[in-house]
């Protein structure tokens, strides 16, 4: 992937937090220069820790933006350049009930998710952001997390690897 990024020269990267962090560690360990074309990295699908953010930013020499969502409802919120999460209210209705996040998808017409208790905690915030986005602010508290599976040969597998094995069955 590092060679592909060097050749393709993308503007943005998007991926799972753990995979981006592993790639970033490889890039740093192998001292691979990433292209100057990169202006941002979107981390999705998992909790982005501060250590992961620092590693990814060091490797790709650009800002990392945290995107919040899930497999069921992928586009809930995204971090702006000022570090605030903005709820995409054109795609979801987000509520916080005693700190528990409830998400209603506004785009899924086949399988409506209404007030879905996603398993994360957080809260909506009042006020505006300096970035000028019209979307409301939220704060994350506790999120679900995945572990990597360590194979007998030392390979690390993301749990989503097994989803692909089960497609069509």
C-alpha angles and dihedrals in degrees: 000000000000091000091046092052090049092052099039095045097206125194095217135024124202128187150119112306094237094048093048090049092050091049090047091052089052092049091051095043092048092040092231115172112229119212121271088229090082112102099164149002122216113209113202145168098029141052110283107216122204090246090054091048092051093048094048093047091049093050099043097031094224140090122286118220120201115224117197122211144103140233089263096045109017104182113051105130143342134205118247127215089272093058098253125130113234119199113230096228091178088068105029144023108221125196133178114211111185088333094309114121117232116191129197116192114223094188107047107090096166099056111016114208107203120185089341112189095224096188096247129109128219143113142242116250131216124228140044132287126235089236090073096234112154091214118104123252129247137181125217120219113170123004136188113260135202126215124216117242114233112217124214088253092054096257116139115224125196112225090240088068088078092054089066091050090056099047111120095016 
